[in-house]
Amino acid sequence: MSTLISSSQLHERFQSGERTVLLDVRWVLGRTDGHSEYLAGHLPGAVFVDLPTELADHAQPGRGRHPLPSREHFQEAARKWGINDGDTVVAYDNSGSMAAARVWWMLRNAGVTSVYLLDGGLAAWRANGYPGESGEVTPAVGNVSLGDGNMPAITEQEAARWHSSGVLFDARAGERYRGEVEPVDPRAGHIPGAVSAPTTGNVTGDGTFLPAEELKRRFEELGVDESAHIAVYCGSGVTASHEIAALEIAGYRAALFPGSFSQWSNNAANPVAVGSDPIEEGAESARDHAGASGTSTAAGSSVGS
């Protein structure tokens, strides 16, 4: 299965009349203007996907800030977007696929095999001079039937011991991994044993993914080999999906910890490590409970979800 589709390939599909469901997933941590940006301009026929309400349940300390929704909830949303069984789906955003990867992972997990990320997103489409449109798109309700469990995932308990027999990647920005800042979660730092692998290292300056060979080299330098058991987390399970997509492009299959650090840090029994050493534990760090007083997330920043 391919992970990416280029803007030129997508334009060719448009030109040939091949049915394609386009999902616009403009969301960035700390911002709420995704829908207004969508209304101002998007790909022709693209449907807006509201990440907090359609790709997640309400935040729960025991499940994280963006818990995965039930199959029924997700299927209802997918049908509202106009997806039918057998459709090809392309998801994009304007932040290097950091948000779009969430719906890519969820649809894959639900059994939709023909789903792609638009490499470079809206910026790449516009850079090629392809047409856009504005306003809301409301498609006919689809009939897609979704399943569950088609992508690997791990629990909080498995995350605690994952590093003993595999590689656990932390996809957030380095400063959050090290515990220097924590804008949203109760404690600062990382899961002991996790390796820092910020999602920003997966893309070029224009938001397109690095070539497969470069991604493979990146993950090898971070401790991955052909036999490695890999799992990924971030702040709330959103940008970790981007890391999983990058690993797939590089030829590796990885599991998602859906609750991610937001779930982990809400459990007082879980140790938290600080600093650049994966194992070093400072369980509480000087920025305990920084969720209430930490640095705010700058618009468009890459601190991770």
Helices and strands as residue ranges (DSSP letters): E 4-5, H 7-16, E 20-24, H 34-40, E 47-48, H 51-54, H 71-80, E 88-92, H 100-109, E 115-118, H 121-127, H 156-161, G 162-164, E 167-170, H 174-177, E 195-196, G 199-202, H 212-221, E 230-233, H 239-250, E 254-256, H 260-264
